[in-house]
Amino acid sequence: MKLPDIFIHKRVAGRPAPDGKAPAGGRSYRQGARRFFFALLCLLSLGHARAQSERLSLQQLATLAQEQSVSARQAKTTMDTRYWEWRTFQSALRPQLLLMGNLPDFTRAYQEVVQPDGTVEFQSVTVNNSGLRLGLSQSIAATGGEVFASTVIQRFDDFDRDKAIYSGQPFAVGFNQPLFGYNELKWDKRIEPLRYRESQRQYLRAREEVAVEATGLYFDLLLAQVNLEMAQANLAGNDTIFKIAQEREALGQLSRNDLLQLQLSVLNARKDVAAARQDLEAAQLSLRAYVGIREEKNLSLDIPADIPAVKADEEQALQLAWANRPEVTGFERRRLQAAQAVARARGETGIEATLSASFGLSNRAARFGEIYRQPQDYESIQLQFSIPIVDWGRASSRRATARANEEFAQASIEQDKVTFEQEVRTQAKLYNMLREQLQLSYDADQIARERYRIAKDRFILGDLSITDLNLALQEKDFARRDYIQALRSFWLAYYSLRSLTLYDFERGRGLGGEGRSW
């Protein structure tokens, strides 16, 4: 770091003389040293203050909010939850290997025992009836049934008689098939992929909505920052003009009324600076709280200068929205869920029947190994059914309700499609309009600033009234705020259009790696 010349001069002036005597400037040397260390401390403090300040662009803040804000984390958690629900559904379509059993199943009690003559007596019983079953099953989505294969082993111990016997099924295969009923797995196989795809796109939409919210907070802070800068500049300008006006009033070139008006402008400018600082602090707290910035930093925001060169086309924006938005998948999911409700009402209110059959080998023996020697054939076929005869119109009412709900869902979906298209078209038009107005606001800001500079110079030369000067100042501040508001509206429209299309216009690709090019 290069030191100021004054400090170097002091140190040179304070060096001992060649003859070894202390120079007369020794006192000034010590003063210079103290000033040097004081200045060094100030420089270090300034560097620390700068280190505590962080500059952020709009894109940086939007990315930061999408990564660490509470809303972004909630969206990520929701998507992760839907992912594991999807994995759970997929597991139901795969073979299931299950080991079941009761080991041990010990009983010691008085139980009723039927005697040979048909009478019943309560006798002391001490038994253990343990069993294991290893089964492999596979659900069939097309029919709603299930096929299985299993092996079963069972041991019965009678401790009162010191006797143990074995029974089991070394091998068995079979199926369970519902008839005329509602096939839930078939409908889930059609709906669950749509729900999972919809959740992925909902996550992308939620991230863009976070960017929209962060953009609004960004410009809230940026406007507060600009207001403070303008208030400080106006205070400095008014103070300078007031001092000049005091000299002109002393020379009789300015009235006392005009001087008091300028003094009042200085006081109002100081009040504006204090109010702007409060607004700035409040805006910083809101932004840090939403984005999740925990460090105590003074955020210094850049005014976005680079505007996307893309001009939105309504038809292309609509195509992108239909290709990428979660609502499109949601339309199909809602239609299928309405049809699913009708199928459930029909399947659960009519004839219900289940056909079950199993075939295999079975045996009994006094020892475990003998179960697998010369087992006998095992067959089991069972048909269970339920036929409603009199239900007082409950089944027909339930089916009619489901059909009415399906018609309502269809009408609601059609209306939502129309609203969806109108929203995309309106946002595309708004984006183009705000893009054109932004240039007009920028030009007005530059003209107003130049006009105020000229008005200020003319007032100093005594060629302009205080009223005209204040009018130029007000127009300058209004044009500056209007430009920031125009920037805010444009960028909100830009990120809202991204949210509606889930498309990255600057990179020319979908936010999820999908979608047509612009």
LINSULFEN-V908418 format. One record per residue. N is the residue number from 1. PHI is phi in whole degrees, 0 to 359 (999 if undefined). NEAR is the number of other C-alpha atoms within 12 Angstrom. Layout:
BEGIN
n->N phi->PHI near->NEAR
n->N phi->PHI near->NEAR
END
This chain:
BEGIN
n->1 phi->999 near->6
n->2 phi->277 near->9
n->3 phi->276 near->16
n->4 phi->295 near->16
n->5 phi->300 near->12
n->6 phi->296 near->19
n->7 phi->289 near->25
n->8 phi->296 near->18
n->9 phi->296 near->18
n->10 phi->298 near->24
n->11 phi->292 near->26
n->12 phi->295 near->20
n->13 phi->294 near->23
n->14 phi->264 near->23
n->15 phi->287 near->24
n->16 phi->299 near->17
n->17 phi->288 near->14
n->18 phi->302 near->8
n->19 phi->277 near->8
n->20 phi->92 near->8
n->21 phi->275 near->12
n->22 phi->290 near->16
n->23 phi->287 near->18
n->24 phi->292 near->14
n->25 phi->271 near->20
n->26 phi->299 near->20
n->27 phi->296 near->18
n->28 phi->294 near->23
n->29 phi->295 near->25
n->30 phi->295 near->20
n->31 phi->297 near->19
n->32 phi->295 near->26
n->33 phi->297 near->24
n->34 phi->298 near->17
n->35 phi->295 near->21
n->36 phi->298 near->24
n->37 phi->293 near->16
n->38 phi->295 near->15
n->39 phi->294 near->18
n->40 phi->296 near->19
n->41 phi->298 near->14
n->42 phi->297 near->14
n->43 phi->295 near->18
n->44 phi->295 near->15
n->45 phi->296 near->14
n->46 phi->296 near->14
n->47 phi->295 near->13
n->48 phi->295 near->15
n->49 phi->297 near->16
n->50 phi->292 near->16
n->51 phi->294 near->17
n->52 phi->277 near->16
n->53 phi->255 near->17
n->54 phi->228 near->20
n->55 phi->267 near->19
n->56 phi->225 near->24
n->57 phi->265 near->23
n->58 phi->297 near->35
n->59 phi->296 near->28
n->60 phi->297 near->21
n->61 phi->292 near->37
n->62 phi->298 near->34
n->63 phi->295 near->23
n->64 phi->297 near->29
n->65 phi->295 near->34
n->66 phi->290 near->33
n->67 phi->264 near->26
n->68 phi->230 near->26
n->69 phi->287 near->30
n->70 phi->297 near->23
n->71 phi->298 near->29
n->72 phi->293 near->32
n->73 phi->293 near->23
n->74 phi->296 near->19
n->75 phi->297 near->28
n->76 phi->295 near->27
n->77 phi->296 near->18
n->78 phi->298 near->23
n->79 phi->294 near->27
n->80 phi->297 near->19
n->81 phi->298 near->18
n->82 phi->293 near->26
n->83 phi->296 near->23
n->84 phi->289 near->17
n->85 phi->295 near->20
n->86 phi->295 near->26
n->87 phi->295 near->17
n->88 phi->296 near->16
n->89 phi->296 near->26
n->90 phi->299 near->21
n->91 phi->295 near->16
n->92 phi->291 near->25
n->93 phi->273 near->24
n->94 phi->259 near->18
n->95 phi->301 near->18
n->96 phi->243 near->20
n->97 phi->254 near->18
n->98 phi->224 near->17
n->99 phi->251 near->18
n->100 phi->235 near->18
n->101 phi->176 near->19
n->102 phi->232 near->18
n->103 phi->213 near->17
n->104 phi->270 near->16
n->105 phi->226 near->18
n->106 phi->267 near->19
n->107 phi->222 near->19
n->108 phi->224 near->17
n->109 phi->192 near->15
n->110 phi->270 near->13
n->111 phi->233 near->15
n->112 phi->287 near->14
n->113 phi->232 near->16
n->114 phi->283 near->12
n->115 phi->274 near->11
n->116 phi->303 near->8
n->117 phi->272 near->8
n->118 phi->94 near->9
n->119 phi->281 near->10
n->120 phi->239 near->12
n->121 phi->229 near->15
n->122 phi->266 near->13
n->123 phi->236 near->15
n->124 phi->288 near->17
n->125 phi->231 near->21
n->126 phi->231 near->21
n->127 phi->224 near->25
n->128 phi->223 near->26
n->129 phi->239 near->25
n->130 phi->256 near->26
n->131 phi->204 near->26
n->132 phi->227 near->25
n->133 phi->224 near->24
n->134 phi->251 near->25
n->135 phi->232 near->26
n->136 phi->241 near->25
n->137 phi->231 near->25
n->138 phi->219 near->26
n->139 phi->281 near->29
n->140 phi->245 near->24
n->141 phi->294 near->25
n->142 phi->295 near->19
n->143 phi->249 near->23
n->144 phi->80 near->28
n->145 phi->266 near->30
n->146 phi->210 near->31
n->147 phi->247 near->29
n->148 phi->209 near->29
n->149 phi->222 near->29
n->150 phi->207 near->31
n->151 phi->223 near->33
n->152 phi->229 near->32
n->153 phi->225 near->37
n->154 phi->221 near->34
n->155 phi->232 near->30
n->156 phi->242 near->31
n->157 phi->246 near->27
n->158 phi->252 near->21
n->159 phi->286 near->18
n->160 phi->293 near->16
n->161 phi->252 near->13
n->162 phi->54 near->13
n->163 phi->224 near->17
n->164 phi->224 near->22
n->165 phi->227 near->28
n->166 phi->239 near->30
n->167 phi->212 near->32
n->168 phi->173 near->37
n->169 phi->238 near->36
n->170 phi->304 near->34
n->171 phi->202 near->29
n->172 phi->205 near->31
n->173 phi->230 near->29
n->174 phi->188 near->28
n->175 phi->208 near->29
n->176 phi->234 near->28
n->177 phi->228 near->31
n->178 phi->291 near->32
n->179 phi->242 near->23
n->180 phi->66 near->25
n->181 phi->262 near->28
n->182 phi->275 near->32
n->183 phi->262 near->31
n->184 phi->293 near->29
n->185 phi->297 near->25
n->186 phi->297 near->25
n->187 phi->290 near->28
n->188 phi->299 near->30
n->189 phi->294 near->28
n->190 phi->272 near->24
n->191 phi->268 near->28
n->192 phi->299 near->33
n->193 phi->299 near->25
n->194 phi->293 near->29
n->195 phi->296 near->31
n->196 phi->292 near->32
n->197 phi->296 near->27
n->198 phi->296 near->31
n->199 phi->294 near->33
n->200 phi->295 near->35
n->201 phi->286 near->40
n->202 phi->296 near->35
n->203 phi->294 near->35
n->204 phi->297 near->35
n->205 phi->295 near->37
n->206 phi->298 near->37
n->207 phi->296 near->38
n->208 phi->291 near->38
n->209 phi->293 near->32
n->210 phi->297 near->38
n->211 phi->296 near->39
n->212 phi->297 near->35
n->213 phi->296 near->33
n->214 phi->295 near->44
n->215 phi->296 near->40
n->216 phi->299 near->34
n->217 phi->292 near->33
n->218 phi->299 near->46
n->219 phi->283 near->41
n->220 phi->299 near->31
n->221 phi->290 near->39
n->222 phi->297 near->40
n->223 phi->295 near->36
n->224 phi->296 near->35
n->225 phi->294 near->34
n->226 phi->293 near->33
n->227 phi->299 near->34
n->228 phi->294 near->29
n->229 phi->297 near->25
n->230 phi->294 near->30
n->231 phi->296 near->33
n->232 phi->293 near->25
n->233 phi->294 near->22
n->234 phi->294 near->36
n->235 phi->297 near->29
n->236 phi->295 near->20
n->237 phi->294 near->29
n->238 phi->295 near->33
n->239 phi->295 near->25
n->240 phi->296 near->22
n->241 phi->296 near->33
n->242 phi->297 near->31
n->243 phi->295 near->20
n->244 phi->295 near->25
n->245 phi->295 near->31
n->246 phi->299 near->25
n->247 phi->294 near->19
n->248 phi->291 near->21
n->249 phi->292 near->21
n->250 phi->294 near->14
n->251 phi->273 near->12
n->252 phi->81 near->13
n->253 phi->265 near->20
n->254 phi->218 near->26
n->255 phi->283 near->19
n->256 phi->296 near->19
n->257 phi->298 near->15
n->258 phi->295 near->24
n->259 phi->296 near->28
n->260 phi->295 near->19
n->261 phi->297 near->24
n->262 phi->292 near->33
n->263 phi->296 near->26
n->264 phi->297 near->19
n->265 phi->297 near->30
n->266 phi->295 near->28
n->267 phi->296 near->21
n->268 phi->296 near->20
n->269 phi->295 near->28
n->270 phi->294 near->25
n->271 phi->296 near->19
n->272 phi->296 near->25
n->273 phi->295 near->27
n->274 phi->296 near->21
n->275 phi->294 near->20
n->276 phi->294 near->26
n->277 phi->294 near->25
n->278 phi->297 near->19
n->279 phi->298 near->23
n->280 phi->296 near->32
n->281 phi->296 near->25
n->282 phi->297 near->20
n->283 phi->294 near->29
n->284 phi->296 near->33
n->285 phi->298 near->25
n->286 phi->297 near->24
n->287 phi->293 near->36
n->288 phi->296 near->28
n->289 phi->295 near->21
n->290 phi->287 near->31
n->291 phi->286 near->33
n->292 phi->91 near->25
n->293 phi->273 near->23
n->294 phi->269 near->17
n->295 phi->291 near->16
n->296 phi->280 near->17
n->297 phi->243 near->21
n->298 phi->274 near->26
n->299 phi->281 near->33
n->300 phi->245 near->30
n->301 phi->261 near->31
n->302 phi->270 near->24
n->303 phi->283 near->29
n->304 phi->303 near->26
n->305 phi->258 near->17
n->306 phi->271 near->15
n->307 phi->256 near->23
n->308 phi->306 near->22
n->309 phi->279 near->15
n->310 phi->281 near->20
n->311 phi->251 near->23
n->312 phi->287 near->32
n->313 phi->251 near->23
n->314 phi->301 near->25
n->315 phi->294 near->20
n->316 phi->292 near->24
n->317 phi->298 near->40
n->318 phi->293 near->35
n->319 phi->297 near->26
n->320 phi->296 near->37
n->321 phi->296 near->40
n->322 phi->294 near->28
n->323 phi->278 near->27
n->324 phi->241 near->37
n->325 phi->287 near->41
n->326 phi->292 near->32
n->327 phi->299 near->32
n->328 phi->295 near->33
n->329 phi->296 near->29
n->330 phi->296 near->31
n->331 phi->300 near->29
n->332 phi->293 near->26
n->333 phi->297 near->30
n->334 phi->295 near->31
n->335 phi->295 near->28
n->336 phi->292 near->28
n->337 phi->293 near->30
n->338 phi->294 near->29
n->339 phi->293 near->29
n->340 phi->297 near->30
n->341 phi->296 near->30
n->342 phi->294 near->31
n->343 phi->296 near->28
n->344 phi->295 near->27
n->345 phi->298 near->31
n->346 phi->291 near->27
n->347 phi->288 near->27
n->348 phi->262 near->27
n->349 phi->241 near->29
n->350 phi->252 near->27
n->351 phi->288 near->21
n->352 phi->242 near->22
n->353 phi->210 near->24
n->354 phi->224 near->24
n->355 phi->257 near->24
n->356 phi->235 near->24
n->357 phi->210 near->25
n->358 phi->213 near->27
n->359 phi->221 near->24
n->360 phi->175 near->24
n->361 phi->233 near->28
n->362 phi->216 near->30
n->363 phi->195 near->29
n->364 phi->223 near->27
n->365 phi->197 near->24
n->366 phi->278 near->20
n->367 phi->232 near->21
n->368 phi->299 near->20
n->369 phi->295 near->18
n->370 phi->287 near->20
n->371 phi->300 near->27
n->372 phi->264 near->24
n->373 phi->256 near->19
n->374 phi->49 near->15
n->375 phi->289 near->21
n->376 phi->265 near->20
n->377 phi->294 near->17
n->378 phi->228 near->20
n->379 phi->224 near->18
n->380 phi->210 near->19
n->381 phi->228 near->17
n->382 phi->215 near->17
n->383 phi->236 near->17
n->384 phi->253 near->17
n->385 phi->214 near->18
n->386 phi->217 near->18
n->387 phi->238 near->17
n->388 phi->289 near->17
n->389 phi->252 near->12
n->390 phi->230 near->11
n->391 phi->233 near->13
n->392 phi->58 near->10
n->393 phi->81 near->14
n->394 phi->295 near->18
n->395 phi->295 near->24
n->396 phi->294 near->21
n->397 phi->294 near->17
n->398 phi->294 near->24
n->399 phi->293 near->25
n->400 phi->294 near->20
n->401 phi->296 near->21
n->402 phi->296 near->26
n->403 phi->293 near->24
n->404 phi->295 near->19
n->405 phi->296 near->23
n->406 phi->294 near->25
n->407 phi->296 near->21
n->408 phi->297 near->18
n->409 phi->297 near->27
n->410 phi->297 near->23
n->411 phi->294 near->18
n->412 phi->295 near->19
n->413 phi->296 near->25
n->414 phi->298 near->19
n->415 phi->294 near->15
n->416 phi->294 near->19
n->417 phi->294 near->24
n->418 phi->296 near->17
n->419 phi->298 near->15
n->420 phi->300 near->28
n->421 phi->295 near->28
n->422 phi->297 near->21
n->423 phi->297 near->23
n->424 phi->293 near->34
n->425 phi->298 near->27
n->426 phi->298 near->24
n->427 phi->292 near->33
n->428 phi->295 near->35
n->429 phi->296 near->25
n->430 phi->298 near->28
n->431 phi->299 near->36
n->432 phi->295 near->27
n->433 phi->294 near->21
n->434 phi->293 near->28
n->435 phi->295 near->29
n->436 phi->288 near->21
n->437 phi->292 near->23
n->438 phi->298 near->31
n->439 phi->295 near->22
n->440 phi->296 near->19
n->441 phi->293 near->28
n->442 phi->295 near->27
n->443 phi->298 near->20
n->444 phi->296 near->25
n->445 phi->296 near->29
n->446 phi->295 near->22
n->447 phi->294 near->22
n->448 phi->295 near->27
n->449 phi->293 near->26
n->450 phi->293 near->21
n->451 phi->297 near->25
n->452 phi->294 near->30
n->453 phi->300 near->22
n->454 phi->294 near->21
n->455 phi->297 near->29
n->456 phi->296 near->32
n->457 phi->297 near->21
n->458 phi->293 near->19
n->459 phi->294 near->29
n->460 phi->298 near->27
n->461 phi->280 near->16
n->462 phi->80 near->20
n->463 phi->252 near->16
n->464 phi->212 near->20
n->465 phi->280 near->25
n->466 phi->295 near->30
n->467 phi->300 near->18
n->468 phi->294 near->19
n->469 phi->294 near->32
n->470 phi->296 near->29
n->471 phi->296 near->19
n->472 phi->296 near->30
n->473 phi->295 near->33
n->474 phi->297 near->25
n->475 phi->295 near->25
n->476 phi->297 near->35
n->477 phi->295 near->32
n->478 phi->297 near->27
n->479 phi->295 near->31
n->480 phi->293 near->34
n->481 phi->294 near->31
n->482 phi->296 near->29
n->483 phi->293 near->35
n->484 phi->295 near->36
n->485 phi->296 near->31
n->486 phi->295 near->33
n->487 phi->299 near->38
n->488 phi->301 near->37
n->489 phi->298 near->31
n->490 phi->295 near->35
n->491 phi->290 near->38
n->492 phi->296 near->33
n->493 phi->294 near->35
n->494 phi->295 near->41
n->495 phi->289 near->37
n->496 phi->293 near->35
n->497 phi->294 near->41
n->498 phi->299 near->41
n->499 phi->293 near->40
n->500 phi->284 near->43
n->501 phi->252 near->49
n->502 phi->50 near->44
n->503 phi->226 near->39
n->504 phi->267 near->31
n->505 phi->290 near->29
n->506 phi->288 near->20
n->507 phi->267 near->15
n->508 phi->72 near->21
n->509 phi->207 near->20
n->510 phi->293 near->29
n->511 phi->294 near->33
n->512 phi->260 near->27
n->513 phi->82 near->18
n->514 phi->236 near->23
n->515 phi->97 near->26
n->516 phi->282 near->24
n->517 phi->284 near->23
n->518 phi->284 near->26
END
